[in-house]
């Protein structure tokens, strides 16, 4: 704890933002004896719970049923009539689930003894925060407000949706266009395609998911195209106009597409406007993210920051890990001796089929380690020998040749995130290819390929 007199301020820690990172920091700091308040102006749980991971995964489940109905026939299931999709049922059931989770977050804060203050907070100075007409003093202020969707400026851009609105459309878009090439873009292109939309994905680059393993990106491209997503690379949206029967989207290649909705999944930026940090002189980097040290202190030491506002991996589990590390640094008797380790963070992309990945891509591994071995397997999953589906699966291990350590693992296929979560433990632990080879597989599963690949695909 600080050497400052404990009761000199209203609060030991004032958290701005009740998202995943902010709530975790508030609860754990309170458990360590700190007096904590949290201000939130929108919804408890932040982006992840309300307009991110949770509803996205629910919608992804819904979209997968499209394939499941078709796959079932090869296993003897007969449908007396074609299944139909009802958008309001999915949308409204999702709303009910999010409300339930909002309530859980509220009770977690209350149970931890954290005071919840409703409203948008503004930093007045290094130790004061205003919410509405009330001003609170705090020894430390934590900025955990997350990111906000960014839509590029072009004629008609105001007609495009962001990921904040796409979950709650009044009616289902039979024709759907996604602009972008990151996580959100490929996920929503797959989701709406699976739900039955005629779906286009437009991306200015030559291939989506920049930063992922090249082979994974190419394999995913082919699988998504096979499922019916209309992929348009090296193309951009020039303008959007209202037409008689929808939106007219003019592309840079001259084509005009008529659709019912356009999702601009073109990135997110720190949601820092109006917080008062610029007047306080809190430093930002070239991308607009807050600069922090290993203790998550900004250039004003009493102002802390974590999560999507600091420019690291913009993932909910990362914000949670940062929150735990921050609390250990500032509120526990035995602070960590090292900075938070951001290496080998596993992640998943819930496109169809899913992507799961941990560690280095093949390209990164060649750059960092030089001599590597690549083991890969591409196959038709056992399930689809009867379903008749053409969907295939890709699994890949990347090994540092000198040490035999597995430095990367990648999968594209059903439940890839679930599989890679287990593999991530092995990669984080620094296990070798020999350790993988010595592991007895579970048969028959697709995941056993990770411990049965013996011959390098290439070096």
C-alpha positions in Angstrom: 0.0 0.0 0.0 1.0 3.7 -0.3 2.8 5.5 2.5 0.2 8.3 2.2 -2.2 8.5 5.1 -5.0 6.0 4.2 -7.9 8.3 4.9 -6.4 11.3 3.0 -8.6 10.5 0.1 -12.2 9.4 -0.4 -10.9 6.2 -2.2 -7.7 4.3 -2.4 -8.5 3.3 -6.0 -11.0 4.9 -8.3 -11.6 2.8 -11.4 -13.0 4.4 -14.6 -14.7 1.7 -16.6 -16.5 -1.5 -15.4 -15.3 -3.8 -18.2 -13.4 -7.0 -17.6 -10.2 -5.4 -16.6 -11.7 -2.7 -14.5 -14.0 -5.0 -12.6 -11.2 -7.5 -11.9 -8.9 -4.8 -10.7 -11.6 -3.3 -8.4 -12.6 -6.6 -6.9 -9.0 -7.9 -6.2 -7.9 -4.5 -4.9 -10.8 -4.4 -2.5 -10.0 -8.0 -1.4 -6.5 -6.7 -0.5 -8.0 -4.1 1.7 -8.3 -1.1 -0.6 -11.3 1.2 -0.6 -12.5 1.1 -4.2 -15.1 2.8 -6.4 -15.9 2.2 -10.0 -17.6 4.6 -12.4 -19.4 3.2 -15.5 -21.6 5.2 -17.9 -22.8 2.5 -20.3 -23.0 -1.2 -19.2 -21.4 -3.5 -16.7 -19.0 -6.0 -18.2 -17.8 -3.7 -20.9 -17.4 -4.6 -24.6 -16.8 -8.3 -24.0 -20.0 -9.0 -22.2 -22.3 -6.6 -24.1 -21.1 -6.1 -27.7 -18.1 -8.3 -28.0 -17.0 -11.8 -27.1 -20.1 -13.1 -25.4 -22.8 -12.2 -27.9 -20.5 -12.9 -30.8 -19.9 -16.5 -29.5 -23.7 -16.9 -29.0 -24.3 -15.8 -32.6 -21.5 -18.0 -33.8 -23.2 -21.0 -32.1 -26.5 -20.0 -33.9 -24.7 -19.9 -37.3 -23.1 -23.3 -36.8 -26.6 -24.9 -36.7 -26.9 -24.2 -40.4 -24.1 -26.7 -41.1 -25.3 -29.1 -38.3 -28.7 -29.5 -40.0 -27.1 -30.4 -43.3 -24.5 -32.7 -41.6 -27.2 -34.6 -39.8 -28.7 -36.2 -42.9 -25.6 -38.3 -43.5 -26.1 -39.8 -40.0 -29.7 -40.8 -40.7 -31.6 -37.8 -39.4 -34.5 -36.9 -41.7 -36.1 -33.4 -41.6 -39.8 -33.3 -42.5 -39.4 -29.7 -43.5 -36.5 -27.3 -44.0 -35.4 -25.5 -40.8 -36.0 -21.8 -40.8 -34.1 -19.1 -38.9 -35.9 -16.4 -36.8 -33.7 -13.4 -36.1 -35.8 -11.9 -33.3 -35.6 -15.1 -31.2 -31.8 -15.1 -31.3 -31.5 -11.3 -30.8 -34.0 -11.2 -27.9 -32.6 -14.3 -26.2 -29.2 -12.8 -26.4 -30.5 -9.6 -24.8 -31.9 -11.6 -21.9 -28.6 -13.4 -21.3 -26.6 -10.2 -21.4 -29.0 -8.7 -18.8 -28.3 -11.7 -16.6 -24.6 -11.2 -16.9 -24.9 -7.5 -16.2 -26.6 -8.5 -12.9 -23.8 -10.9 -12.0 -21.2 -8.2 -12.5 -23.2 -5.8 -10.3 -23.5 -8.4 -7.5 -19.7 -9.2 -7.8 -18.8 -5.6 -7.2 -21.3 -5.3 -4.4 -20.1 -8.5 -2.8 -16.5 -7.3 -2.9 -17.4 -4.0 -1.2 -16.8 -1.9 -4.2 -19.0 1.1 -4.7 -20.6 1.4 -8.2 -21.1 5.0 -9.5 -23.3 5.4 -12.6 -22.0 8.0 -15.0 -19.1 9.0 -17.3 -16.1 10.0 -15.2 -13.7 12.8 -15.9 -10.2 13.2 -14.5 -9.9 16.6 -12.9 -6.3 16.3 -11.7 -3.9 13.7 -10.5 -6.1 12.8 -7.5 -9.6 13.9 -8.3 -12.4 12.5 -10.5 -15.7 14.1 -11.4 -18.8 12.1 -12.2 -21.6 14.5 -13.0 -21.6 17.2 -10.3 -19.8 15.1 -7.8 -16.0 15.2 -7.3 -14.2 12.3 -5.6 -10.6 12.2 -4.4 -8.5 9.1 -4.9 -4.9 8.1 -4.1 -4.8 6.3 -7.5 -7.0 6.5 -10.6 -7.3 3.5 -12.9 -8.4 4.2 -16.5 -9.9 1.0 -17.9 -12.4 2.3 -20.4 -11.5 0.0 -23.3 -11.9 0.7 -27.0 -14.5 2.1 -29.3 -15.3 1.1 -33.0 -13.7 3.3 -35.6 -15.4 3.9 -39.0 -13.3 5.5 -41.8 -14.7 8.7 -43.3 -16.1 8.3 -46.9 -19.3 9.4 -48.6 -22.1 7.6 -46.8 -20.0 6.2 -44.0 -22.8 7.3 -41.6 -24.9 4.5 -43.1 -22.5 1.8 -42.0 -23.0 -0.1 -38.7 -20.3 -0.7 -36.2 -20.0 -3.9 -34.1 -21.9 -2.0 -31.3 -25.1 -2.0 -33.3 -24.9 -5.2 -35.4 -26.2 -7.5 -32.6 -29.5 -5.7 -32.3 -30.7 -5.0 -35.8 -34.5 -4.6 -36.1 -34.7 -7.0 -39.0 -32.3 -9.6 -40.4 -30.2 -8.5 -43.4 -30.7 -10.9 -46.2 -27.8 -9.2 -48.0 -24.8 -8.3 -45.8 -21.5 -6.6 -46.5 -18.6 -6.5 -44.1 -15.7 -4.0 -44.5 -12.4 -5.0 -42.9 -9.9 -7.8 -42.5 -9.4 -8.4 -38.8 -11.0 -10.6 -36.1 -14.3 -8.9 -36.1 -14.6 -8.8 -39.9 -14.0 -12.4 -40.6 -16.1 -13.5 -37.6 -19.2 -11.6 -38.6 -18.8 -12.5 -42.3 -18.9 -16.2 -41.2 -21.8 -15.6 -38.7 -24.1 -13.8 -41.1 -23.3 -16.2 -43.9 -24.1 -19.1 -41.6 -27.4 -17.5 -40.5 -28.4 -17.2 -44.2 -27.3 -13.8 -45.5 -25.8 -13.4 -48.9 -22.5 -12.2 -47.4 -19.6 -10.2 -48.9 -16.3 -9.4 -47.2 -14.4 -6.5 -48.6 -10.8 -5.9 -47.6 -8.3 -3.5 -48.9 -5.3 -5.8 -48.4 -4.4 -8.9 -50.3 -5.4 -11.3 -47.5 -7.2 -10.9 -44.2 -6.0 -11.6 -40.6 -2.7 -9.8 -41.0 -0.2 -11.0 -38.4 -1.5 -14.6 -38.3 0.4 -17.5 -39.8 0.3 -17.2 -43.6 -0.8 -20.8 -44.1 -3.6 -20.4 -41.6 -4.8 -17.3 -43.4 -4.8 -19.0 -46.8 -6.5 -22.1 -45.5 -9.2 -20.0 -43.8 -9.7 -18.0 -46.9 -10.4 -21.1 -48.9 -12.7 -22.6 -46.3 -14.8 -19.5 -45.9 -15.1 -19.2 -49.7 -16.2 -22.8 -49.8 -18.9 -22.0 -47.3 -20.2 -19.2 -49.5 -18.7 -16.0 -48.2 -17.9 -13.7 -51.2 -14.4 -12.5 -50.6 -13.2 -9.3 -52.3 -9.5 -8.6 -51.5 -7.5 -5.6 -52.6 -10.7 -3.6 -52.8 -12.3 -0.9 -50.7 -15.6 0.8 -50.2 -15.7 4.1 -52.1 -19.2 5.3 -51.1 -22.5 4.1 -49.7 -25.8 5.5 -51.0 -29.4 4.8 -50.1 -31.2 3.0 -52.8 -34.9 2.1 -53.3 -34.4 -1.5 -52.0 -31.4 -1.2 -49.8 -27.9 0.3 -49.7 -25.8 0.8 -52.8 -22.2 0.2 -52.1 -19.7 1.4 -54.7 -16.4 -0.4 -54.6 -13.0 1.0 -55.7 -13.0 -1.6 -58.6 -16.1 0.0 -59.9 -18.6 -2.6 -58.9 -21.8 -1.6 -57.2 -23.4 -4.0 -54.7 -26.9 -3.7 -53.3 -27.2 -4.9 -49.7 -29.4 -4.5 -46.7 -26.7 -3.6 -44.2 -23.0 -2.7 -44.1 -20.8 -3.5 -41.1 -17.6 -1.5 -40.9 -15.2 -3.7 -38.9 -12.3 -1.5 -39.5 -10.7 -1.4 -36.1 -11.1 0.1 -32.6 -9.4 3.0 -30.9 -9.0 3.9 -27.2 -12.2 5.3 -25.8 -10.5 8.3 -24.1 -12.4 11.3 -25.4 -13.6 13.6 -22.7 -11.7 11.9 -19.9 -9.6 14.9 -19.2 -6.3 13.1 -19.6 -4.9 15.5 -22.2 -5.2 18.5 -19.9 -3.4 16.5 -17.3 -0.6 15.8 -19.7 -0.8 12.0 -19.6 1.4 10.8 -22.5 0.1 8.7 -25.4 2.0 6.9 -28.1 1.7 7.5 -31.9 -1.4 5.3 -32.0 -3.2 7.2 -29.3 -2.7 4.6 -26.6 -1.7 5.5 -23.1 2.0 4.9 -22.3 2.5 2.8 -19.1 5.4 1.2 -17.3 5.6 -2.3 -15.9 3.5 -1.3 -13.0 0.8 0.1 -15.4 1.5 3.7 -14.3 1.2 6.4 -16.9 3.4 9.5 -17.1 1.3 10.8 -14.1 2.2 8.0 -11.6 -1.1 8.2 -9.7 -3.0 7.6 -12.9 -2.9 3.9 -13.9 -4.2 2.2 -17.1 -4.8 -1.2 -18.5 -6.6 -3.1 -21.2 -7.4 -1.9 -24.7 -6.3 1.7 -23.9 -2.6 0.8 -23.5 -2.1 -0.9 -26.9 -1.3 -4.5 -26.0 -3.1 -7.6 -27.2 -6.8 -6.4 -27.2 -8.2 -9.6 -25.6 -10.3 -10.0 -22.5 -8.0 -12.5 -20.8 -5.1 -10.1 -21.3 -7.0 -7.3 -19.5 -7.8 -9.7 -16.6 -4.1 -10.7 -16.4 -3.1 -7.1 -16.4 -5.6 -6.3 -13.6 -4.2 -9.1 -11.4 -0.6 -7.9 -12.0 -1.5 -4.3 -11.3 -3.1 -5.2 -8.0 -0.1 -7.3 -7.0 2.2 -4.3 -7.8 0.2 -1.7 -5.9 -1.9 -3.4 -3.2 -0.2 -6.6 -2.1 2.7 -7.2 0.3 4.7 -9.3 -2.2 4.6 -7.5 -5.6 5.8 -9.4 -8.7 9.5 -9.4 -9.4 9.1 -9.2 -13.2 6.8 -7.5 -15.7 3.8 -9.2 -17.1 4.8 -11.8 -19.7 2.9 -11.2 -23.0 4.6 -14.1 -24.8 2.7 -17.1 -26.0 -0.8 -15.7 -25.5 -3.3 -18.1 -27.1 -6.2 -16.7 -29.1 -9.1 -17.8 -31.2 -11.0 -16.4 -34.1 -14.6 -17.6 -34.3 -15.0 -17.6 -38.0 -16.2 -20.8 -39.7 -14.3 -23.0 -39.3 -12.7 -21.6 -36.1 -9.0 -20.6 -35.8 -7.0 -21.3 -32.6 -3.4 -20.2 -32.3 -0.6 -19.8 -29.8 3.0 -18.7 -30.1 4.9 -17.8 -33.3 3.7 -18.0 -36.9 5.9 -19.8 -39.3 7.1 -16.4 -40.7 7.9 -15.1 -37.2 9.7 -18.3 -36.2 11.9 -18.2 -39.3 12.8 -14.6 -38.5 13.5 -15.2 -34.8 15.0 -18.7 -34.8 16.3 -19.2 -38.3 16.4 -23.0 -38.6 12.9 -24.4 -37.8 10.9 -27.5 -38.6 7.3 -27.3 -39.6 4.8 -30.1 -39.0 1.4 -29.8 -40.5 -1.6 -32.0 -41.3 -4.6 -31.1 -43.4 -7.4 -33.6 -43.5 -11.1 -34.2 -43.6 -12.4 -34.7 -40.1 -13.9 -38.1 -39.3 -17.3 -36.5 -38.7 -17.5 -35.4 -42.3 -16.9 -38.9 -43.8 -20.6 -39.4 -43.3 -21.9 -35.8 -43.2 -20.8 -35.2 -46.8 -19.4 -31.8 -45.9 -16.3 -30.6 -47.7 -15.0 -28.8 -44.6 -11.3 -29.6 -43.8 -9.1 -29.1 -40.9 -5.5 -27.8 -40.6 -3.2 -28.4 -37.7 0.4 -27.1 -37.5 3.3 -27.2 -35.1 6.4 -25.0 -35.5 9.6 -26.2 -33.8 12.9 -24.4 -33.1 15.4 -26.8 -34.7 18.3 -26.1 -32.3 16.3 -26.6 -29.0 13.5 -28.8 -30.3 11.1 -26.5 -28.4 7.6 -26.1 -29.9 7.4 -22.3 -30.5 4.0 -22.2 -32.3 0.8 -24.2 -32.6 -2.0 -23.4 -35.0 -5.4 -25.0 -35.9 -8.2 -24.2 -38.2 -11.2 -26.5 -37.6 -14.2 -27.2 -35.4 -13.6 -26.2 -31.8 -10.1 -25.0 -32.5 -10.2 -22.6 -29.6 -11.0 -25.4 -27.2 -8.2 -27.6 -28.5 -5.6 -24.9 -28.6 -6.3 -23.9 -25.0 -4.8 -27.1 -23.9 -1.9 -27.0 -26.3 -1.2 -23.4 -25.1 -0.2 -24.8 -21.7 2.5 -27.0 -23.4 3.8 -24.1 -25.5 3.9 -21.7 -22.5 5.8 -24.3 -20.5 8.4 -24.6 -23.3 7.8 -28.3 -24.0 9.7 -29.9 -26.9 8.6 -31.8 -29.9 9.9 -34.9 -28.2 7.5 -34.2 -25.3 4.6 -34.0 -27.8 5.8 -37.2 -29.5 5.9 -39.0 -26.1 2.3 -38.0 -25.3 -0.3 -40.7 -26.1 -3.1 -39.4 -28.1 -6.9 -39.7 -27.5 -8.4 -41.8 -30.3 -10.4 -41.1 -32.4 -10.1 -37.3 -32.2 -8.8 -34.7 -34.5 -6.7 -33.2 -31.7 -4.6 -36.3 -31.5 -2.9 -35.1 -34.7 -0.9 -32.7 -32.5 0.9 -35.6 -30.9 1.1 -38.0 -33.9 2.8 -35.7 -36.5 6.3 -37.2 -36.9 7.6 -36.2 -40.2 8.4 -32.5 -40.9 6.4 -31.0 -43.7 9.3 -28.6 -44.4 12.3 -27.0 -42.8 
